[in-house]
Amino acid sequence: MSIRIIKKILILSLFCFTCGALSAEENLKSVGKFKDWESFVLSQDGNKTCFAQSIPVVRAPKKLKRDPSRLFVSFRPAENIKNEVSVTNGYDFKLKAPVTAKSGKKSYDLFSKGQFAWVVDNKDEQKLIVTMKKASRLMIIGNSQKGNQTTDHYSMMGFTKAYNSAKKSCS
């Protein structure tokens, strides 16, 4: 596993673990709510992470117990990271099982580690963002370690404004 991937995993894990505590300390600030998306700035040790996030409008199967799901697009200027698409489906993903982002006929492969997944190819990451700007919905399909397949449906209403707000906050 490359150093860049390991850094992504560690930073996103730390970010998600500390979000609740950080908001109380006012290190996490909402910079805009746009329909089904919201953009935030996280300030930590003099560095900023800016991101747009959403929760799914539909989670299937409904009866499966799992933690909350989130879809993110992040910017971390100190690490020269832009347009990083990541997702958590609320469980540990099954090792080496496919995770897919789909909208209409377009499909993108993601790789997973623990509870998070990222786009495999940097070129596809930019294509996925273009798709997200044009789409009305995006589905994330994954498999838990227990073998349960899930499909989370995300509304793209407000995505472009939240994305632009997050991007501008870290430029």
Secondary structure, 3 states (H helix, E strand, C coil): CCHHHHHHHHHHHHHHHHHHHHHHCCCEEEEEEECCEEEEEEEECCEEEEEEEECCCEEECCCCCCCCCEEEEEEEHHHCEEEEEEEECCCCECCCCCEEEEECCEEEEEEEECCEEEECCHHHHHHHHHHHHHCCEEEEEEEECCCCEEEEEEECCCHHHHHHHHHHHCC
